[in-house]
Structures are given as C-alpha cells and as structure tokens.
Amino acid sequence: MLRDFSKENFDIIIQAGQSNSEGCGQGDVEKPYSANENIWYLNNDFSISVAQERIWGNSIVGDYSLSFAREYADSGKLQSGRKVLIVRSAVGGTGFLDGHWKPNDDLCLRMMEMIRTALDINSGNKLVAFLWHQGETDASLNAGHKTHYNNLSTLINNVRKAYKCENLPFIAGDFVHHWKYENMQICEPVINAIKAVCSDIGNSMFVETTGLQSNDQKIGNQDTIHFCREALYQLGIKYFKAYEGLTPAE
C-alpha cells in the first residue's frame, strides 16, 4: 500500500554536490546507522523511502547526511510529531564547469524541483539545512577562484531566494586530504573559493576535514578521492556541529 506522506510534517535537509555527498565510503564503522521511521529520503527519482545506507557491489557505503540527521534528531532540534526528509540530489562526478550545477543545468534544475516537491507534500514542511560537498570535478577542470566563487554563491543564493529562506544554513566541507595534497595546485583555488563563499554569504560554515581517511587509507583500494565510510560518519557529525553553531538553541 502506498503511504500518504501528506500527513507527515518534515524538516527538510538538502544534500547536494558530487560523489562524496552522494556517499562512496567503504569499510567498517563502530556504530552503524540503523534505519528508522524518523528519517527519510526523497530520492532523485522523486520516490520517498526510509533513509539507509546503500549496497554498492559487496560493500555497504556510507552517507554523511545520515549521521547529520541522527545528530539532528537526537539533539532535540527535531520537534515532536515531525520527521526528517533528506533531499538526495547529489550525483558523483559532476560540477559547474561540466554543465551540471549552474542555474539552467540538469542537476540544478532537478534539485530545485526536488526541493519544491518536498515542500509541497505538506504545508507544514520547512527547509532547515543545505549540506553541500563538491568541487573535485571543477578542480580537475582547473576552475579558478573567481569562477568557482561565482558559481557556488549563485547556486546558494538562488535556492534561498526561490524558497524564501534567506537565512537557510549552508554548510560545505574540505576535500579528502589524501587526494587534495596530491593535487594541491588544482585544489587550492576551489577550496579557497568555497571558504570565501561560506565567509561572505551569511549563515554559512566551512568544515575542515583533517584526519578523515580516504577509502584507500582505510581499506587499501587505491581510491584516494573519496572519504571512507567511517570518515563520512565523522563528516556528518562535523557538519552538524557547524549547523549547531549557526542555529542556537531556542
């Protein structure tokens, strides 16, 4: 039987960007995420399902929005009678310069439609956070500081304006250091642009990722660009701590 989600009141978390936002982390974790009825996904096919880690081949892969949402619910920010809906709009290997995240590009347009769909489910639904992790593709395409700054700030400002949430908390994070330090020349302009955007647009925070391991460091699979599963759990907690700093307790 199809579930009528119009009866649910959702706090909506936007999760966008590329593969580290989509979640490609492998390896064991100390406290695996346990799916529950309080936290849901709006998937990129516009279906709604209980939020849970994905199976990728023979591995379970992590998702930092899950540890963020778990912290959000456990902290008391999720009020009684409400649930979390994560807008899962991230897609691996995508950027601004390859035609996916600028205002009229496919993934940006789909993200905007997913947000609209989430809000329209119930008049009581509300946006609470915009979680972003992206930039590796643009770094690989030699994006300059100004170009990346303009593209990212335009994206955030358009979301805030379109949904009348000028103070929507925005949080972004650094790359996997394992990959970044092997590619510092191309990474530095993009990372510095992301930091500058977070500094300039208001109610935003940049999250450092020092010490968060890559898949290669965790399981030895030569994947240096992706956070491992445990690192994604930690990244979600770091994002939530940043979010707490932007949204003092009422």
C-alpha positions in Angstrom: 0.0 0.0 0.0 1.3 3.5 -0.9 2.0 5.7 2.1 0.3 9.1 2.2 3.2 11.4 3.1 0.9 14.5 3.1 0.1 13.5 6.7 3.7 13.9 7.7 5.5 17.1 8.9 9.0 17.1 7.6 12.2 19.1 8.4 13.9 19.1 5.0 17.7 18.8 4.6 19.1 19.4 1.1 22.0 17.2 0.3 23.7 18.2 -2.9 27.0 18.1 -4.8 29.0 15.2 -6.2 30.3 11.7 -5.1 31.4 12.5 -1.5 28.0 14.0 -1.0 26.3 11.1 -2.7 28.3 8.7 -0.5 31.0 6.3 -1.7 32.7 5.5 1.7 33.6 1.9 2.4 34.9 0.0 5.4 33.7 -0.9 8.9 32.3 1.5 11.4 31.9 1.4 15.1 28.2 2.4 15.3 26.4 1.5 12.0 23.5 3.6 11.1 20.2 2.0 11.9 17.2 2.9 9.7 14.2 4.2 11.5 10.8 5.9 10.8 12.1 9.4 11.8 14.5 9.9 8.9 13.5 9.6 5.2 15.0 10.1 1.8 13.5 11.9 -1.2 15.4 10.1 -3.9 16.4 11.5 -7.2 13.6 9.6 -8.9 11.2 11.5 -6.6 10.3 8.4 -4.6 10.3 8.5 -0.8 11.9 5.8 1.2 13.3 5.2 4.7 16.8 6.6 4.8 19.5 4.0 4.9 23.0 3.2 3.7 23.3 1.8 0.2 24.7 -1.5 -1.0 27.4 -1.0 -3.7 28.7 -4.3 -5.1 29.6 -6.3 -2.0 30.1 -3.3 0.2 27.9 -1.0 2.4 28.6 2.6 1.6 28.2 5.5 3.9 26.3 8.8 3.7 27.2 11.8 5.8 23.6 13.1 5.8 22.6 10.1 7.9 24.9 10.9 10.8 23.9 14.5 10.4 20.3 13.6 10.6 20.9 11.3 13.5 22.6 14.1 15.4 19.8 16.5 14.4 17.1 14.1 15.8 19.0 13.2 19.0 19.8 16.8 19.8 16.2 17.8 20.2 16.1 20.0 17.1 13.6 17.6 15.6 10.4 18.6 17.4 7.8 16.0 18.5 5.5 15.0 15.7 8.0 15.9 12.9 10.3 13.8 10.8 13.4 14.5 8.7 13.3 14.3 4.9 16.7 14.3 3.1 16.6 15.6 -0.5 19.2 13.3 -2.1 20.2 15.4 -5.1 24.0 14.7 -5.2 25.4 12.9 -8.2 29.0 11.6 -8.5 31.5 13.1 -10.9 29.6 16.4 -11.5 30.5 20.0 -11.3 29.7 23.5 -12.6 32.2 23.5 -15.4 30.9 20.3 -16.9 27.4 21.6 -17.2 25.5 20.2 -14.2 25.1 22.7 -11.4 24.7 26.1 -13.0 21.2 27.6 -12.8 19.9 26.1 -16.1 21.8 22.8 -15.8 20.2 19.4 -15.4 21.1 18.6 -11.8 20.5 22.1 -10.5 17.0 22.1 -12.1 16.3 18.7 -10.7 17.4 19.7 -7.2 15.2 22.8 -7.3 12.2 20.6 -8.4 13.0 18.0 -5.6 13.0 20.8 -3.0 9.7 22.1 -4.4 8.3 18.6 -4.2 9.4 18.1 -0.6 7.9 21.4 0.4 4.6 20.8 -1.4 4.0 17.5 0.3 2.7 19.3 3.4 2.2 23.0 4.1 4.0 22.4 7.4 7.2 21.2 5.8 10.2 23.5 6.2 13.8 23.8 4.9 16.3 23.5 7.8 19.7 23.0 6.2 21.6 22.9 2.9 24.5 20.4 3.0 27.0 20.7 0.1 30.1 18.7 -0.8 31.5 19.3 -4.3 34.5 20.7 -6.2 36.7 17.8 -7.1 35.4 17.8 -10.7 35.8 21.6 -11.0 39.3 21.4 -9.6 40.2 18.7 -12.1 38.9 21.1 -14.8 41.2 23.8 -13.5 38.5 26.1 -12.1 39.8 29.4 -11.0 38.9 31.1 -7.6 36.6 33.7 -9.1 34.7 31.3 -11.4 34.0 28.8 -8.6 33.1 31.5 -6.1 30.6 33.0 -8.5 29.1 29.6 -9.5 28.7 28.4 -5.9 27.4 31.7 -4.5 24.8 31.9 -7.3 23.6 28.4 -6.5 23.1 29.1 -2.8 21.5 32.5 -3.4 19.1 31.1 -5.9 17.9 28.4 -3.5 17.5 30.9 -0.7 15.6 33.3 -2.9 13.4 30.7 -4.7 12.1 29.2 -1.4 12.1 32.5 0.6 14.6 31.2 3.2 17.3 33.9 3.1 19.0 32.6 6.2 18.9 28.9 5.3 22.0 27.4 7.0 24.6 26.4 4.3 27.5 24.0 5.2 30.3 22.9 2.9 33.4 20.9 3.6 37.0 20.4 2.5 38.2 17.6 0.2 39.7 14.3 1.3 43.2 15.4 2.3 44.8 12.3 0.9 43.7 13.4 -2.6 43.9 17.2 -2.0 47.6 17.2 -1.0 48.5 15.1 -4.1 46.7 17.7 -6.2 47.2 20.9 -4.3 47.8 23.2 -7.3 44.3 22.5 -8.8 42.5 22.1 -5.4 43.6 25.3 -3.7 41.7 27.8 -5.9 38.5 25.8 -5.5 38.8 25.2 -1.7 39.7 28.9 -1.1 36.6 29.9 -3.2 34.3 27.6 -1.1 35.8 29.1 2.1 35.2 32.6 0.8 31.6 31.9 -0.2 30.9 30.5 3.3 32.5 33.6 4.8 30.6 36.1 2.6 27.0 34.8 2.1 25.9 34.7 5.7 24.7 31.9 8.0 27.2 29.5 6.4 30.1 27.4 7.6 33.1 25.7 6.1 34.1 22.3 7.7 37.7 21.2 7.9 38.4 17.5 7.2 41.8 17.0 8.8 42.2 13.4 9.8 39.3 12.0 7.9 40.6 9.0 5.9 40.1 8.1 2.3 38.9 4.7 1.2 42.4 3.8 0.2 43.8 4.6 3.7 41.0 2.6 5.3 40.8 -0.5 3.0 43.7 -0.1 0.5 41.7 0.1 -2.7 43.6 2.9 -4.4 40.6 5.2 -4.0 42.2 8.4 -2.7 39.4 10.9 -3.6 36.5 9.5 -1.5 36.1 9.6 2.2 35.8 6.1 3.8 32.6 5.1 5.5 33.8 5.9 9.0 35.1 9.3 7.7 31.6 10.1 6.3 30.1 9.3 9.7 32.5 11.8 11.2 31.9 14.3 8.5 28.2 14.3 9.2 28.9 15.0 12.8 31.2 17.8 11.9 28.6 19.3 9.6 26.0 19.0 12.4 28.3 20.8 14.9 28.7 23.6 12.3 25.0 23.6 12.0 24.5 24.0 15.7 26.8 27.0 15.6 24.6 28.6 13.0 21.3 27.7 14.8 21.5 28.5 18.6 19.1 26.6 20.8 15.7 28.2 21.1 
